[in-house]
Amino acid sequence: MKKIINRILKVIGIVIAVILFICVLFFIYHRVTCIDEEKNHPSQFSFVEVGGKRISMQIQGEGEHTIVLLPGLGTTSPIYDFAPLADELAKNNRVITYEPFGYGYSDITDKPRTIENECKELKQALDASGVEGPYIFMAHSVYGLDSIYFANKHPEYVEAVVGIDCTMPAMLSYFGEEVPADMPMAMDLMRITGLTRLLQMMDENQFVSDNSSNLYSEENLQEQRIISARIEANKNVIEQYNDLDNKIKATFDLKYPDSMPILFFTTNDADKEQRDDGKTSKSLYETYITNPDIQSVITYDASHYMHWTKAKEMSDDVNDFVKEVFNDRNK
């Protein structure tokens, strides 16, 4: 009996050793591949220095107004993710697609991911971009909190705000929801060990934009895969996620200035069960409308990442909004 147990333990030990050996080999493969990809797929976009680190941004188009695209939480490569929308907007406007620290080609920083630091970095990056303001902030998801904070702290920089199903300070309390539980910092091991790359090998559509509307080229999606394998769920993104409660507290009592043009894009909730209290995504954003003459809400039959499928429609609506608001002001 003792011999049988020893044999079983020996087999288990061999299996564990083989698994560890395979993991080490894959880790080495992942690290070598990352180095090769960084060498052969360098950024084609602009960099500015902020606090001794590099922030990436794409500047394109010409026009009277400059739109700054701000990404949703964890959007690994904002420049490539926003590409269809940015290309449409750039036909009539100057467009800056901003990649915060920990996103896209930007560096990873050791500074805490507080809303104060994020907005300070955004201001410094815009100052260094060479593109004069004021700007139209077009913020997706969690960067809605940054946009309302920034608009109150530096109103001279912001001539209008467009929200892409953006997070609002009172959103969770409005719907009676709780702040999500913290994400463990160990999630950073996914990119370090190569687990993200392994998951991509199993499903190449993970960690990239949904291309069901054929708005993205294969080259674009491949660049997203390369960047995701290297930086997906890095410490900056995890810290940003875990600081959500503090961001909400810092902005909870804020509203956009009455004189600031605002346009909210949100979903029509077609895929959600109707609430007994009648509250909808649209009704939430309407609570942030203080001047209906220049502030409004538009709904789409689309997901939270509506720019994946509605880039042309969104661009047209933004252009109409800008013409209506600013032409009326100039009369």
C-alpha positions in Angstrom: 0.0 0.0 0.0 2.8 2.3 0.9 4.5 1.7 -2.5 1.3 2.5 -4.3 0.9 5.8 -2.5 4.6 6.7 -3.2 4.1 5.9 -6.9 0.9 8.1 -7.0 2.8 10.9 -5.3 5.7 10.5 -7.7 3.3 10.7 -10.7 1.6 13.8 -9.2 5.0 15.3 -8.7 6.0 14.6 -12.3 2.7 16.1 -13.6 3.2 19.2 -11.5 6.8 19.6 -12.7 5.7 19.2 -16.3 3.0 21.8 -15.9 5.4 24.2 -14.2 8.0 23.6 -17.0 5.3 24.4 -19.7 4.3 27.6 -17.8 7.9 28.7 -17.6 8.3 28.0 -21.4 5.2 30.0 -22.2 6.2 32.9 -19.9 9.6 33.1 -21.8 7.7 32.9 -25.1 5.4 35.7 -24.0 8.2 38.0 -22.8 10.2 37.4 -26.0 7.1 38.0 -28.1 6.3 41.3 -26.3 9.8 42.5 -27.0 9.5 41.5 -30.7 6.1 43.2 -31.0 7.2 46.4 -29.4 10.1 46.5 -31.9 8.1 45.7 -35.0 4.9 47.5 -34.1 6.0 50.9 -32.7 3.5 53.7 -32.2 2.7 55.8 -35.2 1.1 58.5 -33.0 2.2 61.5 -30.9 3.7 61.5 -27.4 3.8 64.3 -24.8 5.8 64.2 -21.5 3.9 64.5 -18.3 5.7 64.0 -15.0 8.6 62.4 -16.6 6.4 59.8 -18.4 5.0 59.6 -21.9 1.4 60.0 -22.7 0.2 58.9 -26.2 -2.4 60.7 -28.3 -3.5 60.9 -31.9 -4.2 64.3 -33.4 -6.1 64.3 -36.7 -8.4 66.5 -38.8 -9.0 70.2 -39.0 -11.8 72.4 -38.0 -13.0 75.2 -35.9 -13.6 73.0 -32.8 -11.3 70.4 -31.2 -12.9 67.2 -29.8 -11.0 65.3 -27.1 -12.0 61.6 -27.0 -11.6 60.1 -23.5 -11.8 56.3 -23.1 -13.9 54.0 -21.0 -12.4 52.1 -18.1 -10.1 49.3 -19.3 -10.3 50.1 -23.0 -6.9 48.8 -23.7 -6.1 50.8 -26.8 -8.3 54.0 -27.1 -6.7 55.1 -30.4 -7.6 51.9 -32.1 -10.9 51.4 -30.3 -12.1 55.0 -31.1 -10.8 54.8 -34.7 -14.1 54.6 -36.6 -15.6 57.4 -34.6 -12.5 59.6 -34.6 -12.2 59.2 -38.4 -15.8 60.3 -38.9 -15.4 63.3 -36.5 -12.1 64.3 -38.1 -13.9 65.1 -41.4 -15.2 68.3 -39.8 -13.2 68.8 -36.6 -9.8 68.5 -35.1 -9.8 65.3 -33.0 -7.5 64.3 -30.1 -7.7 60.7 -29.0 -6.2 60.6 -25.5 -4.6 57.5 -24.0 -4.2 57.9 -20.2 -1.3 56.3 -18.3 -1.7 52.5 -18.5 -3.7 52.7 -21.8 -2.5 52.1 -25.4 1.0 53.3 -26.0 1.2 55.4 -22.9 3.6 54.6 -20.1 2.5 53.0 -16.8 2.8 55.4 -13.9 3.4 54.9 -10.1 1.2 57.9 -9.3 -2.2 57.0 -7.7 -5.1 56.9 -10.1 -7.1 59.5 -8.3 -9.5 61.8 -10.2 -7.3 64.8 -9.2 -4.2 63.2 -10.7 -6.0 62.0 -13.8 -7.4 65.5 -14.5 -4.0 67.2 -13.8 -2.3 64.9 -16.2 -5.0 65.5 -18.9 -4.6 69.3 -18.5 -0.8 69.0 -18.8 -1.0 66.7 -21.8 -3.4 69.1 -23.6 -1.1 72.0 -22.8 1.8 70.1 -24.3 -0.1 68.9 -27.3 0.3 72.2 -29.3 -3.4 72.2 -29.9 -5.1 75.3 -28.3 -8.4 75.0 -26.5 -11.0 75.3 -25.5 -12.0 71.7 -26.2 -15.1 69.6 -26.6 -14.6 66.7 -24.2 -16.2 63.5 -25.5 -16.0 61.1 -22.6 -16.9 57.4 -22.6 -18.0 55.5 -19.5 -16.0 56.3 -16.3 -14.3 59.3 -17.9 -17.7 61.0 -17.5 -16.6 61.6 -13.9 -13.4 63.1 -15.0 -15.2 65.3 -17.5 -17.6 66.8 -14.9 -14.7 67.3 -12.4 -12.5 68.9 -15.1 -15.3 71.1 -16.4 -15.9 72.5 -12.9 -12.2 72.9 -12.1 -11.0 74.3 -15.4 -14.1 75.6 -17.2 -11.9 77.8 -19.5 -10.6 74.6 -21.1 -14.0 73.1 -21.9 -16.4 74.6 -24.4 -18.8 71.6 -24.4 -19.1 68.0 -23.2 -20.4 65.0 -25.1 -21.0 61.9 -23.0 -20.9 58.4 -24.5 -23.0 56.5 -22.1 -20.8 58.1 -19.5 -20.7 57.4 -15.8 -22.4 60.2 -13.8 -21.7 60.8 -10.1 -25.2 60.0 -9.0 -25.6 57.0 -11.3 -25.3 54.2 -8.7 -27.5 55.9 -6.1 -30.1 56.8 -8.8 -30.5 53.1 -9.7 -30.0 51.9 -6.1 -26.8 50.0 -6.9 -23.6 49.5 -5.0 -20.0 50.3 -5.9 -18.5 47.2 -7.4 -16.1 45.2 -5.2 -12.4 46.0 -5.6 -10.4 44.1 -8.3 -7.5 42.2 -6.8 -4.1 43.7 -7.8 -3.0 40.1 -8.6 -5.0 40.6 -11.9 -1.9 42.4 -13.1 -0.3 38.9 -13.3 -2.5 38.1 -16.3 -0.4 40.3 -18.6 2.9 39.6 -16.8 2.7 35.9 -17.0 1.1 35.8 -20.5 -2.3 34.5 -19.5 -3.9 37.3 -21.5 -2.1 36.1 -24.6 -3.1 32.5 -23.9 -6.8 33.6 -23.7 -6.3 35.5 -27.0 -5.0 32.3 -28.6 -8.2 30.5 -27.4 -10.5 33.4 -28.7 -8.9 36.1 -30.8 -12.0 38.3 -30.3 -11.3 38.8 -26.6 -10.0 42.2 -25.5 -10.7 43.9 -28.8 -13.5 46.0 -30.2 -16.6 44.3 -31.4 -16.5 44.3 -35.2 -20.0 43.0 -35.9 -20.7 46.2 -38.0 -17.4 45.8 -39.9 -16.1 49.2 -38.9 -12.6 47.9 -37.9 -9.9 46.7 -40.3 -8.1 43.5 -39.5 -4.9 45.5 -39.1 -6.6 47.6 -36.4 -7.8 44.6 -34.5 -4.4 42.9 -34.7 -2.8 46.0 -33.2 -5.4 45.9 -30.4 -4.5 42.2 -29.7 -0.8 43.1 -29.6 -1.3 45.9 -27.1 -3.8 43.9 -25.0 -1.4 41.0 -24.6 1.2 43.5 -23.2 -0.9 45.8 -20.9 -4.4 44.4 -20.4 -5.5 44.8 -16.7 -2.2 46.5 -15.7 -1.9 48.1 -12.3 -3.0 51.6 -13.4 -6.3 50.2 -14.8 -6.9 48.1 -11.6 -6.1 51.1 -9.4 -8.5 53.3 -11.5 -11.2 50.7 -11.1 -10.7 50.4 -7.3 -10.8 54.2 -6.9 -14.3 54.5 -8.4 -15.9 55.1 -5.0 -13.5 58.0 -4.3 -14.2 59.5 -7.7 -17.9 59.3 -7.1 -17.5 61.0 -3.7 -15.3 63.8 -5.2 -17.9 64.6 -7.9 -21.2 63.7 -6.3 -22.5 67.2 -5.7 -21.2 68.6 -9.1 -23.2 69.6 -12.1 -22.1 71.0 -15.4 -22.2 74.8 -15.6 -25.6 76.0 -16.9 -23.9 77.9 -19.7 -22.0 74.8 -21.0 -23.4 72.9 -24.0 -24.0 69.2 -23.1 -25.0 66.3 -25.3 -25.4 62.8 -23.7 -25.5 59.7 -25.8 -27.0 56.7 -24.1 -28.8 53.4 -24.8 -32.5 53.0 -25.3 -32.5 50.2 -22.7 -34.1 47.8 -25.3 -32.1 44.9 -23.9 -32.9 45.7 -20.2 -35.9 44.7 -18.2 -38.2 47.6 -17.5 -38.0 49.0 -14.0 -41.0 49.3 -11.7 -40.0 52.9 -10.8 -39.8 53.9 -14.5 -36.2 55.0 -14.3 -34.2 54.7 -17.5 -30.7 55.6 -18.7 -32.2 58.6 -20.5 -34.0 59.8 -17.3 -30.7 59.6 -15.4 -29.0 61.9 -17.8 -32.0 64.2 -17.8 -31.3 64.9 -14.1 -28.0 66.6 -15.3 -29.8 68.9 -17.8 -29.9 72.3 -16.3 -30.3 74.3 -19.5 -32.5 72.5 -22.1 -31.7 75.1 -24.7 -28.2 73.9 -25.1 -28.2 70.5 -23.2 -29.9 67.3 -24.4 -30.0 63.5 -24.5 -30.0 61.2 -27.6 -30.7 57.5 -27.3 -29.5 54.7 -29.6 -30.4 51.1 -30.0 -26.8 50.1 -29.1 -24.6 48.7 -26.4 -22.5 50.6 -23.8 -19.7 50.7 -26.4 -22.0 52.4 -28.9 -19.2 53.8 -31.0 -18.5 50.2 -32.1 -21.6 50.3 -34.2 -22.9 53.9 -34.3 -19.8 55.9 -35.3 -21.3 57.6 -38.3 -24.6 58.4 -36.5 -22.7 59.8 -33.5 -20.5 61.9 -35.6 -23.5 63.4 -37.5 -25.3 64.1 -34.2 -22.2 65.8 -32.8 -21.8 67.9 -35.8 -25.4 69.0 -35.7 -25.1 69.7 -32.0 -22.0 71.9 -32.5 -23.6 73.8 -35.4 -26.8 74.4 -33.6 -25.2 75.5 -30.3 -22.3 77.6 -31.5 -24.0 79.1 -34.6 -26.8 80.3 -32.3 -24.3 81.8 -30.0 -22.6 83.7 -32.8 -25.8 85.2 -34.2 
